[in-house]
Amino acid sequence: QVQLVEFGGGLVQAGGSLRLSCAASGSTFRNYAMGWFRQAPGKEREFVAAISTSADTTDYTDSVKGRFTISRDNAKNTVYLQMNSLKPEDTAVYYCAVRYSFGSRTFYTRGDQYNYWGQGTQVTVSS
């Protein structure tokens, strides 16, 4: 069982920045691939970013490329999502997710590929 806790959400003006953190329990964090997803009101959950266990490979949804950066610190059992140049359409509840990975450079972009989820943190971007 893995527990995930997200931090760092809040209210920010368009063009601003936020950094989300997701802390995971367990001693095998280095074997977990991580992902960030988001869900806006009235919309389905969507993929935002993913990172492999080695952090060598990452992936982003097109709408955040060049603005968001996913990273991880295996010593701290934490994955981060740095969000810059935020837009009102980034407003959503952001969730981190984790799954055991069978490859050090493998990442996962579908929600059904993940086993454990955090409780979510609200990000609101005002125009």
Beta strands, then each sheet from edge to edge (+ up, - down):
strand 1: 4-7
strand 2: 10-13
strand 3: 18-24
strand 4: 32-39
strand 5: 46-51
strand 6: 58-60
strand 7: 68-73
strand 8: 78-83
strand 9: 92-100
strand 10: 116-117
strand 11: 121-126
sheet 1: 1+ 3- 8+ 7-
sheet 2: 2+ 11+ 9- 4+ 5- 6+
sheet 3: 2+ 11+ 9- 10+
end
